Amino acid sequence: MDQDLVQRAQRGDQRAFETLASQHYARLQKAAIGILRDRHVAEDATQQALLDIWRDIRRLRDPARFEAWSYRLLVRVCYAESRRMPRWAPEMAMRTSEEPLAADAFGVVIDRDQLERGFSRLSVDHRTVIVIHHLMDMTLEQVAETLGIPRGTVYSRLSRAMDVLRAAMVPEVPTPTSIPAQQEVVP
Amino acid sequence: MTSLEQMTPAVKTWLKGTAGTPYGVEEGVRRVMARVPQTKQRSRWWPPSTIQSIGIRSHITAEPATSSHRVAWPARVSRPVMARPVLRPATAILTVALTVTLGGTLLVVPPLSPDPGAADAALPPVTQPAGNGVMTYARDGDIFVGDPTTGDETLIVGGPDDDSSPRFSPDGTRIAFLRGDPTLYDARLVVVGMDGSEPHDVTPAGWPMEFAWTPDGSALLVNEELAELPSVGGVLKLYEVAGTSDPRTLVPPLPFFPGGPYFDDSGPVAPMVRPPDGDLILSGDYHALDVFSRDLQERTTLAAGALEPYEPYGISWPAWSPDGSMIAFEVDRVEDRNAWTGSLGTFVLNADGSGLRRIGTGEGIGASWSPDGSRIAVGRVRESDRAGATLAAGAVVVIIDIATGAEQELEATRVEGKAEMGRGWLHEGWSWSPDGHSMVMLERHGTRPLVIDVETGEASELPWETDSLPSWQRVTIR
């Protein structure tokens, strides 16, 4: 990543920003698709995130942190976008294959639809951790640094998210008893 | 059961398979760059340049903030012309002509905002329309109050903090807003007087996803995401504004499926609490319209039988009417509990579950009741031709008369197609004026909100760019 481009964009150089946007568009789009599960909404989110990046780039103190910072802005946009999406609106086009996953490696048929359904139950922050870690291939430490959250939070979110995905693989729906007692009603 | 070891590579493979290869990069960048010239860059620090852009009505000096890094304009007033202490802060804004020093120039700042309690008449209860006062909104991380009749605006909360989403209290005397970055679990809700005075934190640092004043103005209802909470949804909490008691968890995270609670990640909470005293709270999953008592000790499912003919259906956007006698909500056809396949329209029913009926002829997102309870405003999205999705190929705000079902499209709110990036007004929303004669709508943050006369359909653009839908102050009817 060319820090000079970032610095020039911080000075208001639109051409530098255009180059920067071109270099990072695909990366951001990929993450947005992973989080939002809807290519069209993800496209909007990517573009809005880039506009937010342009608007706020002067506030980025360390140009070397541009990539992590841009993810953070993208996640914020994804969060806003997700608020407007009906929670049961899936991206049908995401289902690119009807073939089961991982059947050969583990002898277990993991259905794409079930995964998609399980993923749709996750909040954006849980999805984000999964996407940044598993799709963008960052270590958990890098995820924590990128999102600016404690490592423990990354671990707990990932663990919880994987639990939810795993629960989606079985027919029974988890019950409220999974909620910790201290989170029940506090009159 | 599938083990975690089996899940991890499967999830990786699935994610990478569905994310696909990049597409439309060139066109996407072109669209972004087409908007860049209209998108102002934010300043690096809290700077003199920000001050300059506020204009001559700024009440602040150009120095960086005080030790608390906050600027509330009364603290920066060098010498008030009239004594203020005997007046409430709101009254002070109305009645005091302020003399301030800005960049060495002595400016006389005229009064800006009406005082909700200035007239002898009492402020109408939240169950009834009120007069239209000033508006509060965010821009570039600061909080402003603007007078839509004169176009004047006042910065009430400046400084380096990232402040957003201000909302007037029901009595119009205070403003609550979000401070900080929620995505870092480092945001809190702050309440100030309408002049920015007496700021205090109402919530601890965290992620308040949505919030609303309770109808009596004593508390903030917060839909909160908790970092330490192993849930996949939000938790609804009640924070006393005075901070005299611990927050109460009204609705814990509900089972995440089927449907999950309405107030999952970021659902609006304002329409969920019944006016005027918040005795009932709407909840339930997408397939049930549940009403909880405030202490959650009682739960009633409304209209389950009456909705059966619409199976498979899904409920969303429920909202109490201003007097708490009715609930409006959207019903969608939901195949397999996972696929939106079309709208069945907007429905209303009485608070006791009786009188279910469909009103309107099409989709209605985000039902918002008029202050007198006679109409609701909904967003109607024209579906794209993609099956199973709800992207807007066009959208408009529609007003539906509750009694007759008559519909009125507000043409000024129409957004056509996706040639323009994003989904238009869905980004920021719309709301009624306190008197119910107008609506204010923000199509996109950083643009100028529209005020639309509901009777004539005529729209006018407010003079300020805002990053949030303006919140309109309720005042006495004059």
Interface residues (C-beta under 8 A of the other chain):
Chain A: Q10 G12 Q14 F17 E18 A21 S22 Y25 A26 Q29 K30 I33 G34 R37 D38 R39 H40 V41 E43 D44 T46 Q47 Q48 L50 L51 W54 R55 D56 I57 R58 R59 R72 V75 R76 Y79 A80 S82 R83 R84 M85 P86 R87 W88 A89 P90 E91 M92 A93 M94 R95 T96 S97 L101 A102 A105 F106 V108 I110 R112 L115 E116 R117 S120 R121 L122 S123 V124 D125 H126 I130 V131 H134 L135 L147 G148 I149 P150 T153 S156 R160 A161 M162 V164 L165 R166 M169 V170 V173 P174 T175 P176 S178 I179 P180 Q183 E184 V185 V186 P187
Chain B: M1 T2 S3 L4 E5 Q6 M7 T8 P9 A10 V11 K12 T13 W14 L15 K16 G17 T18 A19 G20 P22 Y23 G24 V25 E26 G28 V29 R31 V32 M33 R35 V36 P37 T39 K40 Q41 R42 S43 R44 D181 T183 L184 Y185 W207 E225 A227 E228 L229 P230 S231 V232 G233 G234 V235 R248 T249 L250 P252 P253 L254 P255 F256 F257 P258 G259 G260 D264 D265 S266 G267 Y286 D295 L296 G314 S316 D332 V334 R337 N338 A339 W340 S384 R386 A387 G388 A389 T390 L391 K418 M421 G422 R423 L426 H427 G446
